């Protein structure tokens, strides 16, 4: 199960909405070994595409150096889908290289009649996708 604060949830959704119609992407870091998302890190979608996201390689290198320096790890890796449901695509699955991370997808398309977005979390390990419950709390 992914547990995150209402503030982090709101930041991820706001980023997805702000970058629409392009896909948004980013990371929420937390102390290594805790599985607790704490620090919101919006990233630039270098592809600037409504159907694809790509972290800029220089930004990604800088991010991982910063995570190492702060003894943090990526707890959540998120991106948005602008025209489809919040479910990992084949490309998303092939790019999922952090087996301990929660892969959050936010859809900014109304694909289920439930409103303008969906917020879902998945574990993706060795190409296997497993959806998990999302619990939003006021504070840890």
C-alpha positions as CSV (number, residue, x, y, z in Angstrom):
1,X,0.0,0.0,0.0
2,X,1.1,3.5,-0.8
3,X,0.6,6.0,2.1
4,X,1.2,9.7,1.3
5,X,0.1,13.0,2.8
6,X,-2.8,15.0,1.4
7,X,-0.3,17.8,0.6
8,X,1.9,15.5,-1.6
9,X,-1.2,14.1,-3.3
10,X,-2.4,17.6,-4.0
11,X,1.1,18.6,-5.4
12,X,1.2,15.6,-7.8
13,X,-2.3,16.3,-9.1
14,X,-1.6,20.0,-9.5
15,X,1.5,19.2,-11.5
16,X,-0.4,16.8,-13.7
17,X,-3.1,19.4,-14.3
18,X,-0.6,22.3,-14.9
19,X,1.4,20.4,-17.5
20,X,-1.7,19.2,-19.4
21,X,-2.0,18.6,-22.3
22,X,1.6,17.3,-22.0
23,X,2.4,14.5,-19.6
24,X,3.9,15.6,-16.3
25,X,6.5,13.6,-14.4
26,X,8.4,13.7,-11.2
27,X,9.6,12.0,-8.1
28,X,8.7,12.1,-4.4
29,X,11.8,11.2,-2.4
30,X,12.0,9.8,1.1
31,X,14.6,8.7,3.6
32,X,16.4,5.6,2.4
33,X,14.7,2.4,3.7
34,X,11.6,4.0,5.0
35,X,9.1,3.8,2.1
36,X,7.9,7.2,3.3
37,X,7.4,9.8,0.6
38,X,8.4,13.3,1.9
39,X,10.0,15.6,-0.7
40,X,8.2,16.5,-3.8
41,X,10.4,16.9,-6.9
42,X,8.6,17.9,-10.1
43,X,10.7,17.2,-13.1
44,X,10.6,18.6,-16.7
45,X,9.2,16.2,-19.3
46,X,12.0,16.5,-21.8
47,X,9.8,14.9,-24.5
48,X,7.2,17.7,-24.0
49,X,4.6,15.3,-25.4
50,X,1.0,14.5,-24.6
51,X,1.6,10.8,-25.1
52,X,5.1,10.2,-23.7
53,X,7.3,11.4,-20.9
54,X,11.1,11.3,-20.5
55,X,13.2,12.6,-17.7
56,X,16.1,14.8,-19.0
57,X,19.2,12.8,-18.6
58,X,21.2,15.7,-17.0
59,X,18.3,16.4,-14.6
60,X,18.1,12.7,-13.7
61,X,21.8,12.5,-13.0
62,X,21.6,15.6,-10.8
63,X,18.6,14.1,-9.0
64,X,20.3,10.8,-8.2
65,X,23.4,12.6,-6.9
66,X,21.3,14.8,-4.7
67,X,19.4,11.7,-3.4
68,X,22.7,10.0,-2.6
69,X,24.0,13.1,-0.8
70,X,20.7,13.3,1.3
71,X,20.5,9.6,2.0
72,X,17.2,9.5,0.2
73,X,15.6,7.3,-2.5
74,X,12.8,7.7,-5.0
75,X,9.7,6.4,-3.1
76,X,7.2,7.6,-5.7
77,X,7.9,8.0,-9.4
78,X,4.9,9.6,-11.0
79,X,3.7,10.8,-14.4
80,X,0.4,11.6,-16.0
81,X,-1.6,10.2,-18.9
82,X,-3.5,13.0,-20.7
83,X,-5.9,10.9,-22.9
84,X,-6.0,7.4,-21.3
85,X,-6.7,5.8,-18.0
86,X,-4.1,5.8,-15.2
87,X,-2.6,2.4,-16.0
88,X,1.0,1.8,-17.1
89,X,1.6,1.5,-20.8
90,X,4.1,-1.0,-22.3
91,X,6.6,1.9,-22.5
92,X,6.0,2.8,-18.8
93,X,6.6,-0.9,-17.8
94,X,9.8,-1.1,-19.8
95,X,11.2,2.1,-18.2
96,X,10.3,1.0,-14.6
97,X,13.7,0.3,-13.2
98,X,13.2,1.1,-9.5
99,X,11.7,-2.1,-8.0
100,X,11.2,-0.5,-4.6
101,X,9.3,2.5,-5.9
102,X,5.6,3.1,-6.1
103,X,4.7,4.1,-9.7
104,X,1.9,6.6,-9.5
105,X,-0.2,7.5,-12.6
106,X,-2.5,10.4,-12.7
107,X,-4.9,10.6,-15.6
108,X,-6.1,14.1,-16.6
109,X,-8.6,12.6,-19.0
110,X,-12.1,11.8,-17.8
111,X,-11.9,8.1,-18.9
112,X,-14.3,6.6,-16.3
113,X,-16.9,9.3,-15.7
114,X,-15.6,9.8,-12.2
115,X,-14.1,13.2,-12.9
116,X,-11.2,14.9,-14.5
117,X,-8.5,12.7,-13.0
118,X,-7.6,9.3,-11.6
119,X,-4.8,8.7,-9.1
120,X,-3.5,5.1,-9.0
121,X,-0.4,3.5,-7.7
122,X,1.4,0.4,-9.0
123,X,4.4,-1.8,-8.2
124,X,6.3,-2.8,-11.3
125,X,9.0,-5.4,-10.9
126,X,10.5,-7.4,-13.8
127,X,7.7,-6.3,-16.1
128,X,4.9,-7.5,-13.7
129,X,2.4,-4.8,-12.8
130,X,0.4,-5.0,-9.6
131,X,-2.0,-2.2,-8.5
132,X,-1.9,-1.2,-4.8
133,X,-4.2,0.7,-2.5
134,X,-3.5,4.4,-2.0
135,X,-4.1,5.8,1.5
136,X,-4.0,9.6,1.9
137,X,-3.4,10.9,5.4
138,X,-3.1,14.4,6.9
139,X,0.4,13.7,8.4
140,X,2.7,10.8,9.2
